[in-house]
Amino acid sequence: MTAPLAEERLSRILDLLSARGPLRTTAITAQLGVSGATVRRDLDTLARRGLIRKVHGGAALVSQDQQYRDRQELRQPGKERLAELAATLIAPGQTVYLDAGTTARQLAQALRRTPALTRTLRVVTHGLDVAYELNGECSLYVVGGEVYTSTYSLTGPDALAAIGRYNYDLFFVGCTSIDPSGHLTNSNLPEAGQKTAIMARSRRSVLIADGSKWGHAGFASFAAFGDLEAWVTDQAPPEAQAAFGAAGVPVLCADAPDTPARGAWPQPVGAP
C-alpha cells in the first residue's frame, strides 16, 4: 500500500483516535505504514492545531467538538471539488438524503450555489450543519434524535423511526474509511446503523469521500461496495479504482477532465 501523504495521514490519525480512543505511537505507526519519526511529527502538527493532546507514548483527541470544526480544514479543496461534482448527479424534483459530516456540508454549500436546481428539491438530513446551510434554500426535513457531537448529527431510535417513514431518490453517504476488503466503515455504531437504514430506503446511494478515506478499516461496517451507485471523490489510487470496478461501481474523480451531465448517471465500470 502506498504511504499516505501528509494531510491524508493527519486525517487518518484523527479517524484512528476517534474510533479507538488514545493510542500509542507504535500502534499508529503500524496502521499507517510509515516511520515512527513521521508519526511523531504528525502528532506534533495535530497538537499545535489543538486537535490532540500528546500522552505518554502516544496521543488522544482533545475534544470531539474541536475535532469536527478543525477537520473542515483538512483536505478542504478536494472536498469542495468532489462536492461540486456530486451536485451534478442530482436531477430536479428529487428527494435527496444528505448524510452528516464535513463532506456533506460541502455538498450542501454546493447546492446553495445552484438555486435553480435546489429550490426544486426535497432534502432530508440528520446533519445539523447541513440543515443550517440549506435552511430556506429548499423543502427541508430534519431527522430528530440525540445530538452526536463528533459529527454534529442527530442519532438514536427517534432518528431511525423518522428515516423509516420516507423514501429517497438519492442518498449521499459519507464514511470514516473505505476498507480495501470491500466495505464502507464508520467510527461508531449509532451512525453506522443509521447509514444502513437510510440506504435501505434509497433508490440509489452515492459515496462522497475524499481519497484519504481509502485503505483502512474503521470500527463498524455499514455497506459493501456493491451497494453503491457510484463513488464521488477528489482522487483515487489505481488499486481503489480497481476494487470498485470489480464491484461494478464507477469512481468519479473531480480532478478528471470529464464529468457527467446533470442528472445523467454514468455506466458502471465494465458495463456495455
Salt bridges, closest charged atoms under 4 A:
GLU7 OE2 - ARG49 NH2 3.29
GLU8 OE2 - ARG75 NH1 3.38
ASP15 OD1 - ARG71 NH2 3.01
ASP15 OD2 - LYS213 NZ 3.83
ASP42 OD2 - ARG9 NE 2.54
ASP44 OD1 - LYS54 NZ 2.49
GLU84 OE2 - ARG113 NH2 2.49
ASP99 OD1 - HIS126 NE2 3.25
ASP99 OD2 - LYS195 NZ 2.44
ASP129 OD2 - ARG105 NH1 3.46
GLU133 OE2 - ARG105 NE 2.89
GLU133 OE1 - ARG112 NH1 2.97
ASP169 OD1 - ARG203 NH1 3.48
ASP210 OD1 - ARG75 NE 2.87
GLU229 OE2 - ARG204 NE 3.71
ASP234 OD2 - ARG75 NH2 2.89
ASP255 OD1 - ARG81 NE 2.78
